[in-house]
Amino acid sequence: MNEFIIVAGAGLLAGAMNAIAGGGSFISLPALIAAGVPSLNANATSTVALVPSALASAYAYRRDFQGFEGVRLTTMAIISVIGGALGAILLIVTPQSVFDHLFPFLLLFGALIFSFGRGLGDVLRRHITVRASALPVMQFFLGVYGGYFGGAVGVMMLATWTILTRTSINNMQATRHLLNAAMNTTASILMIASGLIYWKHMAVMLVTAIIGGYVAAVFGRRLDQQMARVVISVLNFTVVALIFWRQFG
């Protein structure tokens, strides 16, 4: 019973984090591992459990979807789906022992991108000029990463779009939810077909993540986004430190 209470609480918090600023998998993945789920299965179970909350957040932002300069939104969605599928296939063929050693570093990478990725995008934009035609290519690789692991992929999308387009970050939040849901939905179908999912844990996390994601999306506009990102960043690095201590301490 205690393990499902942990999973339920993690789902609620992860769904809310994804709706507000991203980074929900930093909570959902370690919580599932703490509940006894092997890391590779935990990654897949977390992905599947958080997809409905991503869809709920996208629905809450449905009036705010924005296109891209010179690239159709439907094209970006299709590319995200293809990349997500490839990422899921790569995860499926990864041995458990390899992923055990890999996922702490993926979490660390995601935490760094979450905290500093947007600022890095602003700096790069001031020093380099990249054509918007590169956007579909970059989105494909983001889709692969999202389908394989997905930590901070929403922030990575925003940072990339900051470099390649002139669209306001605030106007891209709804599109971030939509494309994130697209890549992870495809990845989830393949992960389910491969038998990686711990269904009881997934069901509990799915329900609470939907609640957290929708409520946070509805009320998230009232929050100070910068302060929310600082709080989530501190939480992310705390979790990453605990994971490294558990794995290598």
N, C-alpha and C positions, 0 to 999 in steps of 0.2 A: 504493500500500500504506500509506503514512504517513497518508493521510487516513482510511482505514478503521480504523487503530489509534486515531486521535483519536476517531472516532465510537464505537468499541467501549468505550474508557475512559470517555467521556462518558455512554454508556448505563448502564454499571455504576454510576457515581457518581450519576446522575440517579435511577435506580430506587431506590437506597439512600436518597437524600435524601427522595424522596417518601414512602417508607415510614416514615421516622423523624419528619420534621417538615414536609415539603413543599418546594417550590422547585426541583424537578428540572429544570424547563424553563429555568431560568437557566443551566444547564450544557449541556443538550441542544441548545437553539436556537443559541447562539453557536458551539458545536462544529460543527454542520452548516454554518453560514455560513462558518466557517474552512475547512471541507472543500470549499468551492466551490459550495454550494447557495444559490440566491437566497433572500432573507429570507422571502418569503411561502411559498415551497415548503418552506423549512426549518421554518417554524412548523407547517405541515400535517404534514410528515414526522415532526417531533418528537411531535406530538399522537398520531399513529397508533402510533408506536414505543413510547410510554409507556403506552398503554392496557393491554396485557397485564400489565405490571408492576403497574399499579393494581389490576387484577383479582386478581393473585397476592397482593398485600397485603391486599385485601378478604377473600380466602379465608383467609389466615393469621389474620385477626381475626374470622372468621365467628361465633365464639361470643360476641362482644362487641357485636353490633349493638344499638343503642338507638333507641327511638321518640322522638316529640316530644310536648310537652304540647298536646293537642287537635288534633293533625295526624297522620294515619297516615303511616308510613314509605313505604308504597307510593305515596301521593299526592306526597310529596316526590320520590320517584324519577321519577315520571311528569313532574312539573314540570321536573326537572333535564334530562330527555331532550328535552322541547320547547324549553327555553331553549338547550340545547347545539346543537340542530338549527338554530335561528335564528342563533346566533352563527357557526356554520360557513357558513351561506348568506351572511352579511355578509362573512366573510373571502373567500369565493369571488368575490364581486363587487367586492372592493377591488382597485384597480390596483396593480401591483407597485411603481411609483414612489411611490405614496402610502404603502404599507406600509414601504418603505425608510426613509422619514422618520419614520414613526409608531412602529415597533417599539422603538427605543431608549427612547422615553418610556414605552411600555408596560412595558418591563423595569424602568425606574426606579420607576414607580408600583407595580409588583409587589414590588420590593425594599423599598420604604417600608412597604407593607402587611404584608409578611412580618415585618419587624422591629418595627413599632409597632402593627399592627392589633389584636392581642389586648389590649394594654394600653389602646388607645383604646376598645375594646368595654367593658372594665371601668369606665372613667371615665364613659362615656355611660350605662351602666346605673345608676350612682349618682345621675345627675341627671335622667334621663327615664324615663318608663314607657311601654312600647309593648305593645300587645296581641299575644298569640301568633298571632292570626288574620292578622297581617301577615307571618308567616313564609313562607307559600307565595308571596306576591308578591315578597318579597326573594329567595327561592330561584330564582324565574324569572329575575330580572336577573343573579344570580350564574351561572346556567346559560348565559345569553347571553355573558357575559364569558368563562366557561370554554370555550365552544365557539369563540369568536373568538380568544382568546389563551391564557388559562388560567394565567398566571404568578401564583402565590400564591393561586389561587382557593380552595385548601383552607383556608388561614389566614383568608381573607375569610369563608368559611362559618362557621368556628369563632367569629370575632369577632361575626358577625351573630347566631349562635345564643346567644352569651353575653348579648347585649342582649335578645333576645326570649324566652328560656327560662331556667329555673333549673337546667337539667341541667349536670352537671359536664363541664368541657372534656375531662377524661381519659376519661369515658364516651362522648364523641362522636367519638373518634378513628376507631373502626371505621366508624361511619356516614359520616364524612368520606370515607374511602376508597371506600365503596360508591357514594355519590352522585357523587363525582368520576369514578369509572369509568363511571357511567351517562351523564353528560353528554358525556364525551369519546368514549365508544363510538359514540354517535349522530353526533357531529361527525365522527368518523373515517370512518364509512360514506359521508357526503356528500363529504368531502375526497377519498376514494379514487375515488368516482364522477366527480368533477370533473377527475381527472387531475393533481392537484397533487403527488403523492407521488414522491420519488426512491427507487425500490424497493430498490436495493442498499444504500444508506445506511440505509434504514428497517429492513431485515432484520437488519443487523449490530447496530444500536442496540436493536432489539426483543429479541433474544436476551440481550444483556448486561444490559438493563434488568430483564428478568424475574428473572435471577439476583440482581442487586443488590437488587431490591425484595423478593423473597421472603426472602432471607437476612437483610436488615435488619429485616423485619417480625418474623421469628422471634426475633431476638436484640435487637431494639430496646428491649424492655421493661427491659433491664438498663442502658441508657444513661441518663445524666443529660440529660433533655430540655432543660433550660434551657441547659446548656452546648452541646448540639448545635445549638440555635437560634442561639446567639451565633456559633459557628463558621460555620454556613451563611450567616448574615447578612453576616459579613465577606467570605465568598467571593462572595456575591451582589453586593455593592457594588463589589468588585474587578472582577468581570466587567462590570458596568454601566459603570464608568469606562473600561474598555478599549473597550467598544462605542462609547461617545460619542467617544472619541479617534479610533477608526477611522473613524467616520462623519463627524465634523465637525472633526477636528483638522487 
